[in-house]
Amino acid sequence: MALTTEQIHQTAQELTEKGINPTLANVRSALGGGSFTTIGEALKTWKQAQKDNEKINNFINYIFCYD
């Protein structure tokens, strides 16, 4: 069965929460295999989502914590 983007995103998040850098090799190892191309493409979208979420959180904190 092929890996889904959701599975790869979830694994990357779980690794991050454990303090493990979600590199291509680490995610692939945690998943037990998979295509480097598939995992790499999904990791790009996951990393972009992390950056976007950080920007949103910073903006919210700025709005509600501004003196």
Buried (B, 14 or more C-beta within 10 A) or exposed (E): EEBEBEBBBEBBBEBEEEEBEBEBEBBBBBBEEBEEEBBEEBBEEBEEEBEEEEEEEEEEEEEEEEE
